[in-house]
Amino acid sequence: MTTSSRLELSPPVFRWFAFAAFLSMIIIILTGAAVRLTGSGLGCPDWPTCFKHAYASGWTIHSKIEFANRLVTVTLVVVTFVVFLASFARRPRRRDLSVLAAALILGVVLDAGLGAYVVYSKLNPWLVSLHLLLSLAMVVVSAHLYHRSKYVYGPGSRADVRDRHFLAVARFMWVPFALLLVTGTMTTGSGPHAGGSQGQLEARRLPFAFSSAAWVHSVAATLFVGLVVGLLLAIWRTSAPAPLQLGVRRLAIIALVQAAIGVSQYLTHVPAVLVELHVAGATSLTIGVTQFHLRQTAHDREPSIAKKVAVA
């Protein structure tokens, strides 16, 4: 085997690299939420070290949790950089995959820098909310990368619109979904989980009542769930392709479960466990909306991973 051949990656191998980046984006959101919900946001007052020039996490459980999350961030940066290099080694090489991998690197670096400023701002609630929204945006980008790594894109490739009406709805859905995410972060930012703990500097909250923010968020959630339920009813009355029907059913299940968690956490005075589940649900819903949008066009699978059915 020559040196050049060892550096060449087949589409199935690169697909695993893309999946690693996708999974990493999910993990960093969940660990970041855990930092906040355990009151460990100020466990390490300095960045990138924990205490001034020390690279150890210190003595308290909060500093250990916060520093562990930083190690996850470092790992994430390494993973995205490796995926970017792998996109150049993939054969045949595709420019769209390299562009998406580069976008991941840029987003992760920006998010890490924002995380550092969040620490120095003593958990400014506006920046904490932006931190989560940027992380969710990276989930969208990584989902695109993973999806495209499985299918043929580019000039001359098949890109058949499955249903033009569903395509219009899928594009419009990003508007109420973005509103849902923004109002959700505003609700969390005005709620009881500031990210600090007893003995630390108390972090500020957003300047409006938690109950008011929760009410606005519930309205946005009702609109979004109503749209998804409407789509679910529509697929029963149309001959929508199977991939679209599957996407709508998944969205409906995730949206309804997420709504149930949201109501439960409000009625039980926002326990940390339910908030973590709600963050996980928001991540799942982000993936669901992204996949529903991507399913609107039919593409052939990469020849080396094609199965009996050419279209998924």
C-alpha angles and dihedrals in degrees: 000000000000125000092249092052091052089057094052118097125201120226093256091053093048088049088066090052090052091048090052090055091047093050091046091057090055094047094051091054093051094046091046090053090049090055091055097042093050090052092246100126092107095034089110110040094188134055139251086000120049101229116020107287096354118108093196122097097240129229110297127083090238093057090048092052093047093046091047089055089053090053088053088052091052089050090050091053090051092048094051092047091051090049090052091053090045091056088064092048093051115109118242090029117221123201094209091061092049091050092051091047090051090049089054092053091049093047094047092049091049091047092049091050090049089050090055091051090048088060094048091046089055092245100313101203094221091054092044089055091048089049091059094044091052090049090052089050088056089053088057092050093046091048089054090049094050093046094049091047088066098047139052114257130169142069112339095012122125116265107165118178106231097203124355093206093054089045090057091049092047090054093046092047091073090069099060090035092055088048089051093053095045094049089045093055090046089054092050090045091057095041132093098272104085095159096247129099139209111300094028130096106281110247119230124248129218112279099253137074118278091225091055093048090048091051092052090047091050090054090051090047092050091052092049095045089047090055092049093047089049089054090049090054091046095058089057090057098043138054093244114169117265095249090057092047090051091048093051093048091051091048092050093051094047093045094050093046090047091050091050091051091048093052092045095051092050093049092047094049097259105291114200094241093058092045089055089050089048091053089049088050091051089052091049091048090051089054091046094052091046093050092046089054092047092049091063091086126050118226132178116250120248105278094238093056099034116131131195090291114058096201128056 
